[in-house]
Structures are given as structure tokens and as C-alpha cells.
Amino acid sequence: MPRLRLALNQIDSTVGDIDENAESVLRWTRHSAGQGAHLVAFPEMMLTGYPVEDLALRSSFVEASRAALRTLAARLAEEGLGGVPVVVGYLDRSATDRPRYGQPAGAPQNSAAVLYGGEVALSFAKHHLPNYGVFDEFRYFVPGDTMPVVRVRGVDVALAICEDLWQDGGRVPAARSARAGLLLSVNASPYERDKDDTRLELVRRRAQEAGCTTAYLAMVGGQDELVFDGDSIVVDRDGKVVARAPQFSEGCVVLDLDLPAAEAWAQAPTGVVDDGLRIDRVVLSEEPVPGESVPGESVSGESVSGESVPGDGPALSGGHAEPLDDDEEVYSALVVGLRAYVAKNGFRSVLVGLSGGIDSALVAAIACDALGAQHVYGVSMPSKYSSEHSKDDAAEMARRTGLNYRTVAIEPMFDAYMGALDLTGLAEENLQSRLRGTLLMAISNQEGHLVLAPGNKSELAVGYSTLYGDSVGAYGPIKDVYKTSVFRLAEWRNRAALDRGRTPPIPENSITKPPSAELRPGQVDTDSLPDYPVLDAILALYVDRDRGADEIVAAGYDRELVTKTLRMVDTAEYKRRQYPPGTKISAKGFGKDRRLPVTNRWRETG
């Protein structure tokens, strides 16, 4: 039975940085070949980054991707790596470039290629195109219509791209029809809370449907609001997990797979199979690598990669990484998302308005973990309504973490405005928030820090924020985190610090005191909002699950409260449209996931 040594490179790429992405492929291929890999794989659209959005509609970008692919193939051969097949994702266009109604002009394709011997030995496009949530692939791409199979060391390897596994039909049953020994899927599937469990069950089921060992290679890193958590998985044809890479870790998994030998060329299936897919089979190497003499299929999940890649991070274990618990997983996603956004947009430091409250404290903790406390700048901006404990809590947060800290009182600015304007009530309250926003942006302009907005999903949902005040900033790390989860994550972060013998970063008082914007004497959030556990439960039904008012009331919630809450959500769309991007952790975040018109008279009144 042939043995195939597979290298899965669970790494990041940057949208638009084609040259540096190609260098990453070169470096990691060099490392994989050094570990004796027979087949090397990289994530979906590795050369261009993912998602490219409307860049796919620019002919210049498509051609740059295609040219970079050919150049990369030649460079691999020049470095003596041409004898190792490399699977890499890129942006291509259909060979039949005739304009068709309902398809994007230029017929771009989300594609992958096998590079071998200095050439593009085989290329194929994603067959199933997702068109839900954050995905708009029908807008950008046309589907592929082949079932690519590459023969490597006497094993037939069927190839797929991401959604080809997530949807029924297509390349999974076609891999069985083609009698492949391995199904390899390259992916850039964005992170969502609890998706790791869904992903595992999906890969198990698809392996059984394909009738062969299945390797699911996932991207890691971040792009704008999206986070990619890795969690690459290899299972045998019965659905047993052979290897699982850790979440949120960049590196290379190298493992040996004892797989069925490919059939003789004359006997191998040809023609059109499931879903009209035409088998496109390319033979790269017929001579198998001898494996263990065992009946049937066996798979060795023991890692053979134990070195680090210089400048790129560690090699990952080929064993079974334990999935993170729910709170650690979400917190890790928030850290990775912020780190990627800051680094990829050319910033080195961030600025946070520290109020002493739970939201800004959690944002500051995430920023310190993502960038290092030396790159985090906190500003306390007290007004005459700010309590002493809030000022103390902000200073204590800075002391515990070691972030850079200063205090700039806004009272003189506030008095100057009030001397020129006769403001009362809400206008007076919001003036304080807007002064703080102006101050943060002024420091950002002067010192070059990226401002972080501290708003959470509960506040954004009901419009409990001030435009050009607490909503200013370039990124909102907890934009997709409900308030109840904010508390839970803060508590988890402090427990994690204690477990490691370190100082908890978030002051206990910031967690336990009643949330308040402190814009008037004695103000607390519950003056304007329901208790957060109730509010978040209603919002989860309405925002995340699109339930109507009657359904929410039937779930046990007071009709008057439901009607009021839903009205607040509906009328705050104009605020959310102007809020900065932020890390997406739920199935339906504000922005690309949930898109509603600002001008909208439909009301869920029940």
C-alpha cells in the first residue's frame, strides 16, 4: 500500500499582497520539502488573500494573480522544489470568456492549481459557490465544472475548494466515483462561534460519502471583520480523526497516510460523473512510496515535522489538538482579529478611551494580548459626572497591564461649549461623548495610533451609542459580542491569568459595578434598557435568528418589552451603518451578514 507524506500549511495571507503571499508559499514549501513531503497544500486563494471582494472584477488583479502563479511554479523549480506537487489557491478566469447574462464580467473564478516541474500541471475552480452570510461568490465568480484528480506517488488525490464540502453533491460523491484514495480540500472558511464542532462533523460525514481519507486544510489569521481559526482536520474514510491542528495557530502539519493504490491508467474512471463534473486526471508520479503491509487502508497521524520555520512560526503537531473551550475560543478570535487588522493596515499601536467600565477594559485587555501592552495607549477622559471609582478603575487597569496611560479632563472643553450653546438633556449628555471622540481622534492624528471603538453588540443593536462620540474609531473589537458575553469573557480572562500565576488584567470593580455611561448624575444603563440577560436573549432571536415579534413573545417574553426593543433595533440602523468594522464571531454580525435598508418603514410590532 503506497504511503503519501502530506504537508498541510495552515497559514495566513494578505489580500492584495500577491508578491509576499507567493514568498510565503515558497518558504513553507521549502520547509515542507525539508520534512520529506510528497504533496504540499496551501489554503484557498492563498496567492491573492481571501476574500478579495470587488478586486475580483478588476482584470488587472486577475491577470496579476495568474502571472504570479506561473512565476511561482518556475521559482519552485529553480529552487529544486519542482519535484514536489504544490496545491495553491489563486484567482483565475474561465477559459470561455464570453459575457453571459447573470454572470460577472470577465468570468473570474475562485481557483486552485497544482504546481509541478516548473509548470501549472492542473487547475480547477470551486464548483459550489456560497451566496449567504458574508459570502457573495455568485457576484464575483463562475463555477468550475471538473472533478480534478492528481496522481501522486501512485495515489489518486481528488481536489476540492471549501464550499465543495459544505454543500451536498458535487465533488464529494464525484471523488467516490473517481475512486480517489484521498480527498484534499483547501479552505478559507471564516470563524464563527461553535463552528469547530460543525466543521468536524462535516468532514467526518464527507469522508464517509467520498469513501476515502479526507484532509480539510483551513486558513488562519484575519481579514477586515473576518477571522480564520485554522483547525485543519484529517479523517479516514470511516470518519475517524487522524490529525487535528490547533485553532488560531500558524504552522505546518506533516503526516504519513497509507492509502489505496491508484488503478491502472486504462482502468481508472473517466468522463462525466456526479453533478455533471468531468474527471480531469493528471499523472505526476506513478511509482508509489512503499508503506506498511497492512490490509485495507491505514493512516498514521504521527507528526514527522518537528522544526520551526524561520520567521514564520512553529510546525504544528500532527496529532489531535484539543479544541479550545467556548470562552477561550471567542477571546482568541478577538485577539487574532484585532492583531491582523492592525498589522495588515500598517499600524503599530492602538488608542483606547478608558472609562473604568467593563467594555473599555475588555477592549484594552484584548489589545494588550494582541499587540503587547507597550503598543496600547489608554486615555482617561473624566467629566464632572465621572465617579472616583471609575477614574480609579481606569488607572488600575493601566497599572495591571502596563499599557501607556494618561488623563485628559474634558470639563474645561465641556464648559466652553456650554458657554456658547444652550444644551440640555440628551444633547448635553451626548456632547460629553462627542468631546471624548474628538479628543481621541486628535491624539490619533498627532501620534499615529489606531483608535478602537468599545461598543458591544447589545448597544449597537438598540442604538445605545453616540454618533461621533463613543462610536469613533477605526475598529471595534467587541462589535459582535453581546453584553452578557462581555462580562463572561472578562471573567474568563481574569481566571486564565490566575491559572498562569499572573495578575488578572481587568479590575474586579469594572466587572461587578452596574454598567453606566456616566453622562448624568446616578445614570445606569438599565435606566434606558432592560436587564442585559433579557435584552440579549430577545436580540439573539431577532437579530441572529430573524424571529418576528409574535415568535419572540411566544418564547416567553413580555409583548410590550419586545415591541419596544424591536423598535429600538429598527430605528438604529443608520447608526450601525456608520460604525467601524469589527471582529465577527457570530453567525450573523452587523455589517456584511445583516444588511437592512436605513430608510425602512416595516416594523415588527407583533
Secondary structure, DSSP 8 states (H G I E B T S, - for coil): -BEEEEEEEE----TT-HHHHHHHHHHHHHHHHHTT-SEEE--TTTTT-S--GGGGG-HHHHHHHHHHHHHHHHHHHHTT-TTS-EEEEEEEE-S-----TTS-TT-EEEEEEEEETTEEEEEEE-SS---STT--HHHH-----EEEEEEETTEEEEEEETHHHHSSSTHHHHHHHTT-SEEEEEE-----TTHHHHHHHHHHHHHHHHTSEEEEEE-EEEETTEEEEB--EEE-TTS-EEEE--BT--EEEEEEEE------GGGS--SB-GGG-EEEEEES--S--B----SS-EEEEEE-----BTTTB----SSB-----HHHHHHHHHHHHHHHHHHHTT---EEEE--SSHHHHHHHHHHHHHH-GGGEEEEE---TT--HHHHHHHHHHHHHHT-EEEE---HHHHHHHHHHS---HHHHHHHHHHHHHHHHHHHHHHH--EEB----HHHHHHT-S-TTTTT-SSB-TTTT--HHHHHHHHHHHHHHHHHTT---SS-HHHHHS-----SSTT--GGGTS--HHHHHHHHIIIIIT---HHHHHHTT--HHHHHHHHHHHHHTHHHHHTS------SSS-BTTTB---SS-------
